[in-house]
Amino acid sequence: MCVCVCKCVCVHTCMYVYVYLQVSLHAETSMMTPKNLAIVFAPNLLRPFTETADTAINDTQNVLACIQSMIENAPTIFADGISLT
């Protein structure tokens, strides 16, 4: 039960974060493209269990690509209910 609740809370939280990051739809005026948003938010959204200088250097591009992809595909990933209400 606890694991199920945690997963639901985590998915719900992720949904809100990625809906918020849809500000990238207005990148022409805000200059916040999915890539720029990923650069800003990736270090806080996706971290290794053990962070070392090597993991920080080696994993940065993969983490950025992952977060950028999630921002770009949020409507598909959270198709069941993507709204801020």
N, C-alpha and C positions, 0 to 999 in steps of 0.2 A: 504493500500500500504506500509506504513512504517513498519508494523508488518511483512509483507511478505518479505520485503527487509532485515530486521533484521534477520529473520529466515534463509534466504538464506546465508547471510554473516556468521552467526553463524555456520551453517552446513558446509560451505566451510572452515571456520577456523578450525573447529573440524577435518575435513577430513585431512587437512595439518598436524595438530598436531599428529594425530594418524598414519598417514603415516610415519612421522618422527620417531615416537616411535617404528616403526617396526625394529629398531636397535636390538630389542630382538631376531630377527631371527639369529643373530650372537652371541648369549649368550655364546656359548662355548668359544669364545675368549674375548668377552667384559665383561662377567660376569653380564651383564645387562639383567636379565630375565624380563618377564612382571611384576612379583611381585616387583622386585627391582625398575623398572621404575615407577610403581604405587606409591611406597613409596616416591620417589623423587618428582613426578609431581602432585600427588593427592591433596595435600593442595592448590595448585594453580589453579587446574582445576575444583574442585567441593567443594564449600563452602556453609555453611548454611547462610540464610539471617541474622540471629542473632547468632553470635558465642559467646558461653560462655564456661567456663571450663567443664561444664557437657556435652555439645554437642560435644566438642572436644574429650573428653574421650569416650563417648558412641557411637559416630558415626564413629570413625576412621576406624574400621575394615570393616564396610559397605562401606565406601567411597573407601578404598583401593581395596576391592573386585570388586566394580563397575568399577573403572578405569582399573584394571587389566583385567577384562572381555572385556572392550572396546578395549584395546590394542590387546588382543588375537584375537578378532573378527572384527577388523577394515576392513579387506577385504570383509567380509560379510555385515557389517553395511553400508559401503560406496561402495557397488558393482557397482553403476552407474558410478563412475569415481574416482578411487583411484590412482592418479599419481601426481607427483610433477612438472609436466611440465605445 
